[in-house]
Amino acid sequence: MSEKIIFKTGEATVLAAEGQYTDAMPEILIGDVNGPVGQAFANLMGQTAGHTRMFAIRACNQQVRPATLMVPKVTMKSSAYVNLFGGVVQSATADAVLDCVIEGIIPRDQVNNLCIISLIWIDPECAKDPNLDEKDLYHTNYEATKLAIKRALNDEPTIDELIANRHTIKHDMFDPDA
């Protein structure tokens, strides 16, 4: 059996195709069901208005392993937004998790002992865009979820990388030196 995974975090950003609002930025928490991640997972099972949580499923009756709970980062204010979250993005998330198992990123011998919490952001403009490319929304969320899981399980970025880039990499939304 591979090393027990207790508490790992990862994030990734995959940018949208030109003219789309389909950037994906999942934040992943993965760990043993009998540890702090499992406790957090169970605590998130309740619903709050505008923040519907759901399992990642590939299709009805096809919940992925490890069990993955999708949690929206922003308030869902329309059925169109809920449909994107519970359709395209749910499909992308489930496929990414399963492919991480198939590719050996997630140890297969631990799939029933792990759980994943995936914080998911969908730009509210997606639900309003008549030209929304759902395939791009799928692609960005699939790729970003796989990358976030890989980074979580590989402890990336390393502390050495973070220290080395401290003064060269700036936050995309704010530069304190500007």
N, C-alpha and C positions, 0 to 999 in steps of 0.2 A: 504494500500500500504506500502511496506517495505521502509526503509530509502533510500533516494536518494544517488546513488553512483556517485561521481563527478570525482575522480582521485585516482585510486588504482593501485599499481604495485606488481608484483610477478615474481619469477623465480624458476626454478627447474632443476635438472639434474638427468636423469635416464641413467645408464650405459648400454652399449651394452652387448650382449652375447659374450662369449669368442671367439676371432678371428674375430669379426665383427667391422665395423667402424660406428656403428649405434647409438652412444651416442646421446641423445637428450637434448638440453639446451634452451628451449623457455624462452623468457622474455616477460611478458604480461603487457599491459597497458589497463585498463578497466575503462570506465566512461560514463557519460551521453552524448548523441549526441549533446546536446546544451551547452556543456562545453568545456574545453581545450582538452579533449580526442577526442571529436567529431571534433574539429577544426584540430587537428593533423591527424585524420583519413582522413578527406577531403583533406588535403594538400598532403597526401601520394598517392592519387589516380593517379597522373601522373606516367609515367614509365621512368626509366633510363636504359641505356644499361647495361646488366648483372645483373640487380636487378629487375626482373619482380615481381610485386606484384599481388596478386590475392585473391579473396574472398575464404573463407573456404566453400566448398560445399560438401554435402554428395553424390550427383550425379547431373547430369545435371538437371536443374530446381529445385534444392533442396538446396538453400543457407540456412545456419543455422542462427538462431537468438540466441543471439544478432549477428548483422553483425560483421564478423571477417575478418580482413585484414591480410594476411600472408605476411611478409616482410623478404626476405633472408638477413642473416648477412654477407654472403660472395658473391663475384661475381660468377654468374653462367656462366661457360665457355663451357658447352656442352649440347647438347639436352638430353643426358642421365641424367644429373643433373636436368635439367628443368623437365623431365618426373618424376623423383623421387619426386621433390618438388610439382608438380601439380598432382601427382597421390597418391602414398603411404602416403606421409606426409600431403597432403591436406585432404585425407580421415581420417587420424588419428586425425588431428586438428579438423575437423568438428564433428567427432563422440565424441571427448572429450568435446567440447563446448556443444553439445546437451545433453550429459549425465550429465554435470554439471547442466543444467536446470532441467532435469528429477529427479536428486538426491537432488535438492533444494539448491545446492551450489550457483547458480545464481538465484536470485529471478525471478520466472516466470512472475510476474506482471510488470517486468521492461524490458523484452527482446526486446521490440521495441523501448525503450528509451536509450538503452546502445549500445556501440560499443567496440570492442576489437581490439587492434593492437598486433599481435604476431610476435616478432622477432624470426626467426627460423634459426638455424645452422644445416647444413648437412655437414658432413665431405666430402671433395671433393673425398676422396678415395672410397666412396660408389659407385659413378658413374663408377669407374674403376674396381671394384671388381667383378670378374666373379662368385664368390661364395657368393654374397650378399644375405643375408636372409631378404627379404622384409617384412616378418612377424615380425621379430625382429625390423626392422626400424619402422614399424607401432606401435608395442607395446611400444617402448621407447618413441616415440613422443606422443602417446595417453596418457600414464601414466604421462609423464612430463608436458604436457599441462594441464591436470586435476589438478595436484598438484600445478602448478604455479597459476592457477585461484583461487584455494582454498586458497593458501597463500596470494594472492592479496586481496581477500575479507575478510580475517581474520587478515590482517595486520601482517603477519608472515614473518620472525621472529620478535618478539617484540624487542623493544629497550633494555629491561632488559636482554633478552637472548643474544643479541649482546654484551652488556657490560660484562655479565658474562663469555662469551666465547672469549673475546678479545685476550687473551694471550694463549689460548689453541687450537684454531682452526686456521689453516694456509691455505692460498690459495693453491689450488691443483697444480698450475703451477709455483708458486714462494714462497719461504720462505725467508723473509728478514733476519732471524736469522741464516740461514744455511751457 
